[in-house]
Amino acid sequence: MTIRPIRRFGDPVLRTVAEPVTTFDDSVTALVSDLLDTVAEPGRAGVAAPQIGVSLRVFSYNVHGETGYVINPELVETSGEQDGEEGCLSVPGLSFPTPRAEHAVVRGVDLRNEPVTVSGSGLMARCLQHETDHLDGLVYIQRLDENLRRTALKEVRATDWFWNG
């Protein structure tokens, strides 16, 4: 069991668009295993590969007892709206109201390169959108309106964990 350390906001890997998985080998199997172990820690809903320093398009999720992973996910459908606080393991201790779609569908593949579809509403929809954003080089703070983003960045800079490379 390998629980990997989480990269913090400011780390360049979190701002880089992750590369698609093209070779389904033992290294990808090990990555998925590490992601599943890492997301299994209490209080975690999702972990994207860039958050553990790997710039590949893979994430794991653990929402309301439903655990899994998606390789090369694409957000293919969203509908409705939800408001609510959103946090991130890469922005520890802070959360901000972040609008998201109420329902989301992600399509990708599994370790055998077979099609996988994951869908959900509420927290699962938020998780799917949040983790897909990580793979696109986005941290949720970047989705906030300008005034709230400014406040959030000020709070991030005031933390003792902010990585300023």
TORKOL-4160 file (C-alpha; in steps of 0.2 Angstrom, whole numbers, padded with zeros to 4 digits, m for minus):
165
<pt num="1" X="0000" Y="0000" Z="0000"/>
<pt num="2" X="0008" Y="0017" Z="m0006"/>
<pt num="3" X="0000" Y="0033" Z="0000"/>
<pt num="4" X="0009" Y="0046" Z="m0010"/>
<pt num="5" X="0012" Y="0064" Z="m0004"/>
<pt num="6" X="0001" Y="0077" Z="m0012"/>
<pt num="7" X="0008" Y="0092" Z="m0022"/>
<pt num="8" X="0003" Y="0109" Z="m0016"/>
<pt num="9" X="m0004" Y="0124" Z="m0025"/>
<pt num="10" X="0011" Y="0133" Z="m0034"/>
<pt num="11" X="0019" Y="0117" Z="m0039"/>
<pt num="12" X="0021" Y="0118" Z="m0058"/>
<pt num="13" X="0015" Y="0100" Z="m0061"/>
<pt num="14" X="m0003" Y="0106" Z="m0056"/>
<pt num="15" X="m0003" Y="0120" Z="m0069"/>
<pt num="16" X="0003" Y="0108" Z="m0083"/>
<pt num="17" X="m0010" Y="0099" Z="m0095"/>
<pt num="18" X="m0007" Y="0080" Z="m0091"/>
<pt num="19" X="m0002" Y="0069" Z="m0105"/>
<pt num="20" X="m0014" Y="0054" Z="m0111"/>
<pt num="21" X="m0009" Y="0037" Z="m0106"/>
<pt num="22" X="m0003" Y="0028" Z="m0122"/>
<pt num="23" X="0005" Y="0012" Z="m0115"/>
<pt num="24" X="m0004" Y="0001" Z="m0103"/>
<pt num="25" X="0010" Y="m0007" Z="m0094"/>
<pt num="26" X="0015" Y="m0011" Z="m0076"/>
<pt num="27" X="0020" Y="0007" Z="m0072"/>
<pt num="28" X="0002" Y="0013" Z="m0076"/>
<pt num="29" X="m0005" Y="m0002" Z="m0065"/>
<pt num="30" X="0007" Y="0004" Z="m0051"/>
<pt num="31" X="0001" Y="0022" Z="m0053"/>
<pt num="32" X="m0018" Y="0017" Z="m0052"/>
<pt num="33" X="m0014" Y="0007" Z="m0037"/>
<pt num="34" X="m0005" Y="0022" Z="m0029"/>
<pt num="35" X="m0020" Y="0033" Z="m0033"/>
<pt num="36" X="m0032" Y="0021" Z="m0026"/>
<pt num="37" X="m0022" Y="0020" Z="m0010"/>
<pt num="38" X="m0020" Y="0038" Z="m0009"/>
<pt num="39" X="m0038" Y="0042" Z="m0011"/>
<pt num="40" X="m0043" Y="0029" Z="0002"/>
<pt num="41" X="m0037" Y="0041" Z="0016"/>
<pt num="42" X="m0051" Y="0048" Z="0026"/>
<pt num="43" X="m0059" Y="0064" Z="0020"/>
<pt num="44" X="m0053" Y="0062" Z="0002"/>
<pt num="45" X="m0065" Y="0062" Z="m0013"/>
<pt num="46" X="m0053" Y="0062" Z="m0027"/>
<pt num="47" X="m0034" Y="0062" Z="m0032"/>
<pt num="48" X="m0028" Y="0066" Z="m0049"/>
<pt num="49" X="m0011" Y="0060" Z="m0055"/>
<pt num="50" X="m0003" Y="0077" Z="m0056"/>
<pt num="51" X="m0007" Y="0079" Z="m0037"/>
<pt num="52" X="0005" Y="0065" Z="m0034"/>
<pt num="53" X="0018" Y="0072" Z="m0046"/>
<pt num="54" X="0014" Y="0062" Z="m0062"/>
<pt num="55" X="0008" Y="0071" Z="m0077"/>
<pt num="56" X="m0003" Y="0058" Z="m0084"/>
<pt num="57" X="m0022" Y="0058" Z="m0087"/>
<pt num="58" X="m0028" Y="0047" Z="m0073"/>
<pt num="59" X="m0038" Y="0050" Z="m0057"/>
<pt num="60" X="m0046" Y="0040" Z="m0043"/>
<pt num="61" X="m0062" Y="0044" Z="m0034"/>
<pt num="62" X="m0070" Y="0039" Z="m0017"/>
<pt num="63" X="m0087" Y="0046" Z="m0015"/>
<pt num="64" X="m0100" Y="0039" Z="m0004"/>
<pt num="65" X="m0092" Y="0022" Z="m0004"/>
<pt num="66" X="m0090" Y="0022" Z="m0023"/>
<pt num="67" X="m0072" Y="0020" Z="m0027"/>
<pt num="68" X="m0063" Y="0018" Z="m0044"/>
<pt num="69" X="m0052" Y="0026" Z="m0056"/>
<pt num="70" X="m0053" Y="0033" Z="m0074"/>
<pt num="71" X="m0038" Y="0033" Z="m0087"/>
<pt num="72" X="m0039" Y="0046" Z="m0101"/>
<pt num="73" X="m0055" Y="0054" Z="m0094"/>
<pt num="74" X="m0065" Y="0066" Z="m0104"/>
<pt num="75" X="m0080" Y="0076" Z="m0096"/>
<pt num="76" X="m0093" Y="0072" Z="m0109"/>
<pt num="77" X="m0109" Y="0079" Z="m0101"/>
<pt num="78" X="m0114" Y="0091" Z="m0088"/>
<pt num="79" X="m0131" Y="0098" Z="m0083"/>
<pt num="80" X="m0139" Y="0108" Z="m0070"/>
<pt num="81" X="m0131" Y="0119" Z="m0057"/>
<pt num="82" X="m0125" Y="0117" Z="m0039"/>
<pt num="83" X="m0117" Y="0129" Z="m0027"/>
<pt num="84" X="m0107" Y="0124" Z="m0012"/>
<pt num="85" X="m0090" Y="0125" Z="m0004"/>
<pt num="86" X="m0076" Y="0116" Z="m0013"/>
<pt num="87" X="m0059" Y="0111" Z="m0006"/>
<pt num="88" X="m0043" Y="0103" Z="m0013"/>
<pt num="89" X="m0030" Y="0092" Z="m0006"/>
<pt num="90" X="m0017" Y="0103" Z="m0015"/>
<pt num="91" X="m0025" Y="0119" Z="m0006"/>
<pt num="92" X="m0026" Y="0112" Z="0011"/>
<pt num="93" X="m0036" Y="0120" Z="0025"/>
<pt num="94" X="m0045" Y="0132" Z="0013"/>
<pt num="95" X="m0062" Y="0130" Z="0004"/>
<pt num="96" X="m0072" Y="0142" Z="m0007"/>
<pt num="97" X="m0089" Y="0143" Z="m0014"/>
<pt num="98" X="m0087" Y="0135" Z="m0032"/>
<pt num="99" X="m0101" Y="0134" Z="m0044"/>
<pt num="100" X="m0102" Y="0117" Z="m0053"/>
<pt num="101" X="m0114" Y="0107" Z="m0064"/>
<pt num="102" X="m0126" Y="0096" Z="m0053"/>
<pt num="103" X="m0124" Y="0081" Z="m0064"/>
<pt num="104" X="m0108" Y="0075" Z="m0074"/>
<pt num="105" X="m0102" Y="0061" Z="m0085"/>
<pt num="106" X="m0084" Y="0056" Z="m0088"/>
<pt num="107" X="m0079" Y="0043" Z="m0101"/>
<pt num="108" X="m0062" Y="0035" Z="m0102"/>
<pt num="109" X="m0054" Y="0018" Z="m0100"/>
<pt num="110" X="m0048" Y="0005" Z="m0087"/>
<pt num="111" X="m0031" Y="m0004" Z="m0086"/>
<pt num="112" X="m0036" Y="m0015" Z="m0100"/>
<pt num="113" X="m0040" Y="0000" Z="m0111"/>
<pt num="114" X="m0058" Y="m0005" Z="m0110"/>
<pt num="115" X="m0071" Y="0009" Z="m0110"/>
<pt num="116" X="m0077" Y="0016" Z="m0094"/>
<pt num="117" X="m0091" Y="0028" Z="m0090"/>
<pt num="118" X="m0093" Y="0036" Z="m0073"/>
<pt num="119" X="m0108" Y="0048" Z="m0069"/>
<pt num="120" X="m0115" Y="0056" Z="m0054"/>
<pt num="121" X="m0124" Y="0070" Z="m0046"/>
<pt num="122" X="m0120" Y="0081" Z="m0031"/>
<pt num="123" X="m0103" Y="0077" Z="m0023"/>
<pt num="124" X="m0099" Y="0064" Z="m0037"/>
<pt num="125" X="m0102" Y="0077" Z="m0051"/>
<pt num="126" X="m0091" Y="0090" Z="m0041"/>
<pt num="127" X="m0077" Y="0077" Z="m0040"/>
<pt num="128" X="m0078" Y="0072" Z="m0058"/>
<pt num="129" X="m0077" Y="0090" Z="m0063"/>
<pt num="130" X="m0063" Y="0094" Z="m0051"/>
<pt num="131" X="m0052" Y="0079" Z="m0055"/>
<pt num="132" X="m0054" Y="0082" Z="m0074"/>
<pt num="133" X="m0049" Y="0100" Z="m0071"/>
<pt num="134" X="m0033" Y="0094" Z="m0062"/>
<pt num="135" X="m0029" Y="0084" Z="m0078"/>
<pt num="136" X="m0031" Y="0100" Z="m0088"/>
<pt num="137" X="m0019" Y="0110" Z="m0077"/>
<pt num="138" X="m0033" Y="0119" Z="m0067"/>
<pt num="139" X="m0035" Y="0121" Z="m0049"/>
<pt num="140" X="m0052" Y="0125" Z="m0043"/>
<pt num="141" X="m0047" Y="0142" Z="m0037"/>
<pt num="142" X="m0044" Y="0147" Z="m0055"/>
<pt num="143" X="m0063" Y="0144" Z="m0058"/>
<pt num="144" X="m0068" Y="0157" Z="m0045"/>
<pt num="145" X="m0074" Y="0174" Z="m0050"/>
<pt num="146" X="m0061" Y="0188" Z="m0050"/>
<pt num="147" X="m0064" Y="0195" Z="m0033"/>
<pt num="148" X="m0066" Y="0178" Z="m0024"/>
<pt num="149" X="m0050" Y="0172" Z="m0034"/>
<pt num="150" X="m0040" Y="0187" Z="m0028"/>
<pt num="151" X="m0046" Y="0183" Z="m0010"/>
<pt num="152" X="m0042" Y="0165" Z="m0011"/>
<pt num="153" X="m0025" Y="0168" Z="m0018"/>
<pt num="154" X="m0021" Y="0180" Z="m0004"/>
<pt num="155" X="m0026" Y="0167" Z="0009"/>
<pt num="156" X="m0015" Y="0154" Z="0000"/>
<pt num="157" X="0000" Y="0165" Z="0000"/>
<pt num="158" X="m0003" Y="0168" Z="0019"/>
<pt num="159" X="m0002" Y="0149" Z="0023"/>
<pt num="160" X="0014" Y="0140" Z="0029"/>
<pt num="161" X="0012" Y="0127" Z="0015"/>
<pt num="162" X="0012" Y="0138" Z="0000"/>
<pt num="163" X="0025" Y="0131" Z="m0013"/>
<pt num="164" X="0033" Y="0146" Z="m0022"/>
<pt num="165" X="0046" Y="0136" Z="m0031"/>
